[in-house]
Amino acid sequence: MPKILIVDDDSNICELLRLYLEKEGLATVSAGDGESALKAFRESEPDLVLLDIMLPLLDGWQVCREIRKTARTPIIMLTAKGEVFDKVLGLELGADDYVTKPFDAKEVVARIKAVLRRSGAGEAEEAAVKEVHFDKLSVNLTNYELRVNGKKVDAPPKELELLYHLASNPDRVYTRNQLLDEVWGFDYYGDSRTIDVHVKRLREKLEGVSDKWSLQTVWSVGYKFATTES
């Protein structure tokens, strides 16, 4: 039975989500602040985390960062804020999805099931090493490692996943919406600026490394991993 860690300082929201999730056959654990959330995460080893942003002691951003240092457990952010910046930041930190308050509990359950399905499929494929190599570039999605000129380069999980997806399909053009759907695995409601942010940061890491490949913008369409290699 999948276990969900619900993190929100509003006990009514925790209880509402608990009732809906347990009705769907999911086990739950709750925490009301950031420090308790990290403690509960370590002790209960949940299959997914529902994480509010505005929390006492440690906010949701900090909790997400801490979890991502050691685990790839799916995280769905709960936020009352509607600014695109908040959504982009959550995705950059490694969140798998987000839900804006006020939300429909049935929608949250549907999002949880979708993310669990994706993560379950990923575990089934774990035996196969996911790695692509180009001149002076190696992207390994099995151990989430990026190497440039043979040296390991730190990159957030979603940057690596985006680069791996593009590099696995060289010279194929993707729209921003396709990348959001295929890399993040959900429909992004609002501005697709998050893709532009990720590509910009990847370019900063990869600038001038090789003349045999590049991350290219296809104006009015999207992006591609362009290569001169045959």
BELRA-V228608 format. One record per residue. N is the residue number from 1. RES is the residue in one small letter. PHI is phi in degrees with one decimal (999 if undefined). OMEGA is omega in whole degrees, 0 to 359 (999 if undefined). D_FIRST is the distance of its C-alpha to the first C-alpha in Angstrom with 1 decimal. Layout:
N/RES/PHI/OMEGA/D_FIRST
N/RES/PHI/OMEGA/D_FIRST
//
This chain:
1/m/999/179/0.0
2/p/-59.9/181/3.8
3/k/-113.3/182/6.4
4/i/-112.7/173/9.8
5/l/-93.2/179/13.1
6/i/-98.7/182/15.7
7/v/-120.2/179/19.2
8/d/-159.5/181/22.1
9/d/-82.0/176/25.2
10/d/-95.7/184/25.3
11/s/-63.3/179/23.5
12/n/-66.2/178/23.9
13/i/-67.1/178/21.9
14/c/-58.7/182/19.1
15/e/-68.6/178/19.0
16/l/-59.8/180/19.4
17/l/-66.3/178/16.4
18/r/-58.0/182/14.3
19/l/-61.9/180/15.4
20/y/-64.9/184/14.8
21/l/-68.9/180/11.3
22/e/-68.1/175/10.2
23/k/-64.3/180/12.3
24/e/-89.9/177/10.4
25/g/83.8/179/7.1
26/l/-108.1/176/6.0
27/a/-80.7/182/6.5
28/t/-134.6/170/10.0
29/v/-135.5/183/12.8
30/s/-122.4/174/16.4
31/a/-145.4/186/19.6
32/g/-107.1/177/23.0
33/d/-150.2/186/25.0
34/g/-64.2/181/24.9
35/e/-67.0/177/25.4
36/s/-63.9/180/22.7
37/a/-63.1/180/20.3
38/l/-65.9/178/21.2
39/k/-64.3/180/20.9
40/a/-65.7/179/17.4
41/f/-63.3/181/16.5
42/r/-65.7/186/18.0
43/e/-81.6/187/16.6
44/s/-98.4/180/12.9
45/e/46.8/183/12.5
46/p/-70.0/178/10.4
47/d/-87.4/179/9.4
48/l/-159.1/179/11.9
49/v/-119.6/170/14.7
50/l/-95.9/194/16.6
51/l/-124.3/175/20.0
52/d/-73.1/181/23.1
53/i/-85.7/184/26.4
54/m/-85.3/183/28.7
55/l/-125.5/172/27.6
56/p/-70.7/175/29.7
57/l/68.9/173/30.5
58/l/-126.3/180/28.8
59/d/-80.9/184/28.3
60/g/-61.0/178/25.5
61/w/-60.6/182/27.6
62/q/-65.3/179/27.9
63/v/-63.5/179/24.3
64/c/-60.2/179/23.5
65/r/-59.2/183/26.3
66/e/-64.1/179/25.1
67/i/-62.8/184/21.5
68/r/-69.7/177/23.1
69/k/-68.1/186/25.4
70/t/-128.0/187/22.7
71/a/-144.4/176/19.6
72/r/-110.3/178/18.7
73/t/-54.2/180/15.5
74/p/-56.4/179/15.7
75/i/-128.5/172/17.6
76/i/-111.5/182/18.6
77/m/-84.2/173/21.8
78/l/-106.8/183/22.8
79/t/-139.8/175/26.6
80/a/-89.3/182/29.4
81/k/-91.2/183/31.8
82/g/-104.3/183/32.8
83/e/-64.8/179/35.0
84/v/-58.0/183/34.3
85/f/-56.1/181/34.8
86/d/-63.0/180/31.7
87/k/-65.4/179/29.6
88/v/-61.8/181/31.3
89/l/-60.9/180/30.9
90/g/-60.1/180/27.1
91/l/-68.7/179/26.8
92/e/-64.4/182/29.3
93/l/-75.9/176/27.3
94/g/109.2/175/24.3
95/a/-67.6/182/22.3
96/d/-93.7/181/20.5
97/d/-165.5/175/21.3
98/y/-147.8/177/22.8
99/v/-131.0/182/23.2
100/t/-93.5/176/26.5
101/k/-78.1/355/26.9
102/p/-72.8/184/27.6
103/f/-122.1/173/24.6
104/d/-90.7/183/23.2
105/a/-57.5/179/19.7
106/k/-65.2/178/18.9
107/e/-66.5/179/20.1
108/v/-61.0/179/17.8
109/v/-60.5/180/14.7
110/a/-63.6/179/16.3
111/r/-63.8/180/17.0
112/i/-60.4/181/13.5
113/k/-62.5/180/12.3
114/a/-65.1/180/15.4
115/v/-67.3/178/15.0
116/l/-64.0/177/11.5
117/r/-62.0/181/13.2
118/r/-65.5/182/16.1
119/s/-69.0/177/14.5
120/g/-65.9/178/12.6
121/a/-64.3/180/16.1
122/g/-65.1/180/17.7
123/e/-65.8/181/15.9
124/a/-65.8/181/17.0
125/e/-93.3/190/20.5
126/e/-63.2/182/20.5
127/a/-64.8/180/22.8
128/a/-83.8/180/25.5
129/v/-73.2/179/27.5
130/k/-99.7/184/27.9
131/e/-150.7/174/31.4
132/v/-127.0/181/34.6
133/h/-128.9/171/38.1
134/f/-137.1/180/41.2
135/d/-54.5/178/44.4
136/k/63.2/182/43.6
137/l/-138.3/175/40.0
138/s/-137.8/178/36.7
139/v/-121.3/182/33.3
140/n/-112.5/182/30.4
141/l/-90.7/176/27.0
142/t/-72.6/178/25.2
143/n/-111.9/178/26.3
144/y/52.3/182/27.2
145/e/-129.9/176/30.9
146/l/-112.6/177/34.0
147/r/-122.6/179/37.3
148/v/-123.7/185/40.6
149/n/56.3/178/43.8
150/g/81.4/182/41.8
151/k/-105.9/179/40.7
152/k/-70.4/180/37.2
153/v/-120.7/179/36.9
154/d/-69.4/177/34.3
155/a/-153.0/178/32.5
156/p/-61.6/183/29.4
157/p/-53.5/184/26.4
158/k/-70.5/175/27.3
159/e/-62.4/180/30.9
160/l/-63.6/181/30.0
161/e/-64.6/178/27.8
162/l/-65.3/180/30.6
163/l/-63.6/179/33.2
164/y/-61.2/181/31.3
165/h/-62.9/180/30.8
166/l/-67.5/184/34.5
167/a/-70.3/178/35.8
168/s/-73.6/180/33.9
169/n/-130.5/186/35.9
170/p/-57.3/177/39.3
171/d/71.1/174/41.8
172/r/-87.7/181/39.4
173/v/-89.4/177/39.7
174/y/-117.3/171/36.6
175/t/-76.5/178/36.8
176/r/-61.4/181/35.1
177/n/-65.3/176/32.8
178/q/-62.5/181/31.9
179/l/-66.1/178/31.0
180/l/-63.3/182/28.9
181/d/-72.3/186/27.0
182/e/-84.7/180/26.7
183/v/-93.5/179/26.2
184/w/-84.7/175/24.3
185/g/77.9/175/22.7
186/f/-150.7/179/23.4
187/d/-78.1/182/26.5
188/y/-87.7/182/28.4
189/y/-91.2/178/30.2
190/g/125.3/184/33.5
191/d/-68.1/179/35.6
192/s/-90.9/182/34.6
193/r/-57.8/182/36.3
194/t/-57.3/178/33.3
195/i/-64.5/180/34.2
196/d/-59.9/180/37.8
197/v/-63.6/181/36.7
198/h/-65.4/179/34.6
199/v/-64.3/179/37.4
200/k/-59.5/182/40.0
201/r/-71.4/175/38.2
202/l/-65.4/179/37.7
203/r/-62.1/178/41.4
204/e/-62.3/180/42.4
205/k/-78.3/189/40.7
206/l/-109.2/186/42.1
207/e/-58.7/174/45.5
208/g/72.1/183/48.3
209/v/-71.1/183/46.3
210/s/-151.3/175/47.4
211/d/-97.7/182/49.7
212/k/-98.8/177/47.7
213/w/-158.9/178/44.8
214/s/-164.6/172/43.9
215/l/-87.4/186/41.5
216/q/-110.5/173/43.6
217/t/-88.6/173/43.7
218/v/-103.7/190/44.5
219/w/-55.0/179/46.3
220/s/68.8/180/45.0
221/v/-122.8/183/42.2
222/g/171.8/186/39.9
223/y/-139.2/173/39.6
224/k/-151.1/172/39.8
225/f/-94.4/185/39.9
226/a/-86.4/181/43.5
227/t/-137.0/176/44.9
228/t/-99.8/180/48.4
229/e/-75.0/180/47.2
230/s/-85.4/999/47.9
//
